Amino acid sequence: MVDQTKIERVVQETMAANADLEGIVICDAKGKVVFGHTISGGTKHSDVADLAVKIAANSSQLSAGLDKGGLKEVSIASDHGFIIILGDVKLVLAGIAGEGARESLGLLRMALRRALLQLVA
């Protein structure tokens, strides 16, 4: 598994460089939380991880079923923000952003992809 110090450093750098990020939850492919950092109190990282893994798995099945290849990401737009789920064989990363992130979603996707690649490299 990935070194905890490395995870903390990558998450801290990614969040510091992207003001619209409200949190990042990282878990293994089974939904066990590896690291979670969210600004909003009361967020259960285990609930986020469990749902992110389920969404990624279902989305991967859909993508494969439609012959579109492997899953790269799932983006969820909601009334008050966005959730971007990225997966790797080992880790799943869920980035949580507020309403103000609409204009910077492309940059957030790139930053979260870069963070995931740093973690699995």
Residue, then its C-alpha position, 0 to 999 in steps of 0.5 A: m500500500v502507499d506510504q501514509t506520509k506520501i498520501e498526506r503530502v499529496v493531498q495537502e499539496t493538491m488541496a492547497a493548489n485548488a481552492d475549490l476542493e473541499g475534500i479528498v477521500i482515498c480508499d482501496a478498491k474494496g472501500k476501506v478508507v486509506f486517508g480522508h480530509t474534508i472541510s465540512g464537519g460530520t462527513k463520514h469518510s467511510d460512507v464516502a469511500d463505500l459509495a465512491v467504490k460502488i459508483a465506480a464499479n457500476s460505472s465501470q460495468l456500464s462502460a465495459g458493457l457499452d464497449k467503451g473501454g476502462l473507466k477513467e472517471v465519474s463526475i457528479a454534478s449536484d445542487h451544491g457542488f461536484i464530486i469527481i471519482l477517479g479509480d486505479v486498480k489499487l486506489v479510488l480517489a473522490g474529490i469534493a468541490g463546492e458550487g464555485a468550482r463549475e468554471s474550474l472543473g477541468l483543472l480540478r480533474m487534472a489536479l486529481r488525476r495527477a494526485l492519483l498518479q503520484l500515489v500509485a507511482 
